[in-house]
């Protein structure tokens, strides 16, 4: 009896295995043909058939030779079933079966955890998705797989941050007769009607086929199917209508869908004699042979057609393209929008706003919340800006596509999404915050009488629309200024400059700008009536080394324009001097004292003086003796180099000023080294360093005959290089490595 039972179970198991293999064959064929619904059906049947029979459950161990085979077979069926559900966008069931594979068969199917994580993300289990992605990244040995997982992880982190952001409104499903049990998608608005695509079935129809429908915005009456029956072909899908402003030209996508072998092309139908003509396939500028072209959008003026295609010449996957249209609505060229808009993944469903030159479209290639996300890019002078993710709730962890703005409320848009469905796209209204284009205002301020540019004018820009704090700019030497501001605003500019009347200009509202740079009318400022204002000016002269006041300094006040001496003052023990100056004048102060370098400074008085006393900076004079070296601090070089550093040039500029203010003196500039190194090397290096300083000073306009370079090497130390006991003296050597100058003569001889 036991033997008979064993044979019976063996026959049952063998029969079940044969049936399972047959089901697997059917499923694999459907899967390879991309008919994932059919594939899922047969894989599911195979799983049921492999574990049950008319006699009850057949355990995996009932037939000894098939123990490993059944285990392997079940893992294969689970994985392929998960793949079928995922590729058919049924993420709920896909997640379930990927979970089984991860639990039991991850070694055989290492990608299962990655796809499990993507399904978790699609089902809004973002934290679980993040954990599984991190585990996958840490354990995967395939770099290309981990790179893809890293991108998906960025998507999950972005999605988590987006969902946590506070929002003012949620996405809302469109209800009423526009909604059906099939897919409803690609809504657009033309001549007061909603146009959309739907796979709903009419009376007497059993197969879901996409057609184009219209419905009034109140969505009360039943939608009307657009009559395209002049097209005698059968079994075709019609969708994604795009109409020009007249409503007489409709571009649409037509595709066949037999076992998922898809060939999508864009067609044009015209409304004549009160009906739509047979759709005419667009030429090869749009419909390249053996490639898909779909989801057209035509600009309101009928001059340009944006569309998606996987044709050659793109960035990868389906890209966004644009074609110029002739007067008959046919393409005359085609251009890929480039790598800023398009990625190596898929981009689809373009919408172009002519008023602000923005493109909204869907992409899988940039960081988003998952699957297709909606992005917006601005066109500035023919260049597309970096796409901006529209964020949550425009986007979700599922596919979000087919953007179209509401015609009455710029903060509402319509999209198509499967965020609440495992089978179909659904129409939603979502809150939308348009990108505000930034424009560059440029202007000029001039004197109203002379028309000469006015530098230093302060301009305050205010926006009465936003009530935001004003922006401030100051005119440059050529009287020009600029502001970068949002395009939408009601702006006024207030111009202020000392000695001139303030002027305020209100700018016209900016609408439908074709350029991003806007010239502002010239602002002409009127000068105050001239006044002769007298002001007392005082200052202090000190010794540069001691910082003590210097008595006996001759301070001469010269008119900068006429070069005539106005007055002379000699400082007393306090080192102070005083002059009476006129407003709106330029003066030169010359300070002289025997044994000190002469110094000349420029002194200006403002055009409008609000007080009668003006304090001038403290001036220090440097003492010198003929043939007595003066150390110039902070002239440093790299080791064994003679190239001047930028900070050294700044120091030498002070010596240039001394030579300018004292035109009769001649000087020697010398460089010194410490005792390290051979004599010849030190002599050559010090000479090169001295010459570098001299060459720079000459380049600033000082005559070559007034300055001499001399390198002394280590021959003139000012401190011992070593102590008496032979130990090194670093501090002494540091002081010996120096640059000096000394006055050779005071009278030019």
Steps between C-alpha positions, in 0.01 A plus 500: 500500500783741590666425166177572313457831686856601417448425130175696502662806654792469258264500201313801638822691561640413156177616337503824700860566404424446133206738520715755681768484230234558234364799690851635546563472126185698424589757765857540371375555145258769617768659715747513211227657286449763778144379559545517874133454591490163322840406638386574855190285448699193391777545759231520768334185362836327498549577867153363582550193283838419651364472854146364466314212333157346506623282787613799707829673558803330354797573724836590342660186648235257364729404209857459605673575166308826464571651838755763382325540166170596662672740735686666212190500285295676766766769542502557126120529488492740796767722344349503152156565645641794697670628184177474302300689760767773525527547125121521486520765776316288755738586780285360777516141374855548373608599852336184641686261270833683512472468876470122466802488272708716736405272788581168330689544173707818522822314418356382167336840428725772648305783331182398677577720802554803280168452323336424833621839621365682194161340555508601867572857389216486245268382779611791724695279743796731458689420820486127419615578147796700634604218734488238224688721256776561753523127563514432125773762449708359784480141375494531120828437320381640167595868465245578230226354722614701801514818289136450403413424861676816615281705265188325628615571855529870413145483366375345823676758715361778280150350521522475878603864528225610262224320684614652829472853358179685598259550210202730450294260288495134396461335163134434424361238264272644234156360561178483307464357153859574409604210726472134399618154601766510227786740444417870469793721412655784297243772568530824304266797460387653172209728416329448833517121496712239672667263255644178642588140427323201652492120471137484622270264315178601332185290480565176314879527533701247698860596430643813650636721220614859544296772332481879517208661682367849572297618797389835637684625810201433728541127411124445537413377151657181369822548306482481122737276308676693223390347172803373311312221320623621164815315602400151381775323688384297799646411837691827528539727800442876468619740766683808631318761289666840445302774324606838367322814618240476222401150605507394133829311506549207733827316543465160665683176568384180333645167598434130465509273802517134405694301760666828601674540164464875487552734208391851600482783246367855498220591261315815397122519455314810379147603590326567170137471395405451863708187554856385550689381194689174475816548708803576286830358619764770542814477292835352603612821671274380784425135424837339441476147362524222761474744794215624718375860493216601730334750734496810276452855623437778249554863589193724483624674186543164326867565423676243717437140600659353812494123536671196653696246297767235537638581154873506427697805607355530849654475845354155569153348540220731387599867476316828452529639147357804319411549136420817311173476306418643158173672413336162443601380845766259375849477656791656311776401746555342840732591787587315819466731802841389623661349807374764743137403438555137402677228698622153409166366629148580372342844459137529389188716461627854437294813566640837390381833639566769242433789738784428741694264270488207739489129422328255736557132431553166672833326553643188661857619466532770767468471876131480582244319709503192278399383153396801284523835678386835362773758439503858374777671302518865391635608163733797533623640172480163327660310790304267722542541872561216747170310542325560833303216658142618561501314831221349704202484447549560126728198515461174688686172540326372186482633143391863460463621144297710252508846661251767389424826687152618587385787281345705782732438795875505438556318829308188390607242244375163374715190489467127440627262768472139616574598862177339620470221245678179410373498144411837363577868469251729674437870443583735789497869575807608695625824656762652274752771576637630170867586479528878498739610230783726616576798278797736493414870514774729371505878507703821484504811721625829352520869585190674364703792361825345377365148430821368651473167690465534877699247697424426865124550462301285742194331351229339710268258320166418665221263398151610603361159401710281731557762773847353545792716625653703221821417316787748487752558224767767438600633160847418373752745356303504173172576677353153444310278743309173492247296700400134473131471589199271450315566176171546682507822697401866502828680543612853576857634516616785725833663399699698759834678468662762717463843345200392288125491544357152567297352216248212503394312186213248483556225242229347282395142577700238312285266290587236242864597492704354218835585658640450849685834500282811525646849438359769733453858369789732582464672837598868483583664833486874551783662696436721805556872443872574546608628842838615624543321829795565730623225731783474752733205449747372761757220514792353694858416394704239692833317474449158337743329740407659833137597427571833675377834364745677268563868541646716222333316213421731207151412373423660165143506364487500118205516263502171307363654182698825473803360690527834681595523867207618707663521843780359714491385862781395736414256776572579863588258781153344472565400139163637387412719203184688394368630170185665371366310196225545246241233429514296182874553447803275462820588685853364540672515840881498489677428829876574535753488783877483483625146550161348407362380173257743336144372483216622274137400557180585313221666694147541364202681645144379430262696283253540784641548848268451795745625767762772509793288623671214316759274666777357283699179558815495709810528278835347600837607357794260484842620615815419300872572475713488187684165472314358801312180404130467579368144531191422290297244692298213348696462177499120500603242241468127452814301584782568252260711284499865394139530379299769681188388682179709471529615863856621432377717212252669733789591735711631211212724391578705812854561375358593159289768671804635682692529172204670331466754784879558517601535133860612571624214715695202372498173690672166516286191560698212650436137589686295763524132595606312812819290522354174368625393159806582285600864464459500122148354524396755762645788301318399181170434681507831690576691179208333322267583788608864510457523124147351522403782736657766280336365185161516666555859619611605151184338359303747713648802319816573700799591285770234477761768573358563850528149645781244514486130591774349713536150643737472799456132574606427858765771518300752707328322787320711760487214753729200565405191296627281787576538870852519641487131593425403139128432541269615223319834553171469302371840614821668388498329162135601452590868549797469266273374218361844417431761234609864556512829323708809568510850360815556293436868424231760567549733206502260205879492465 
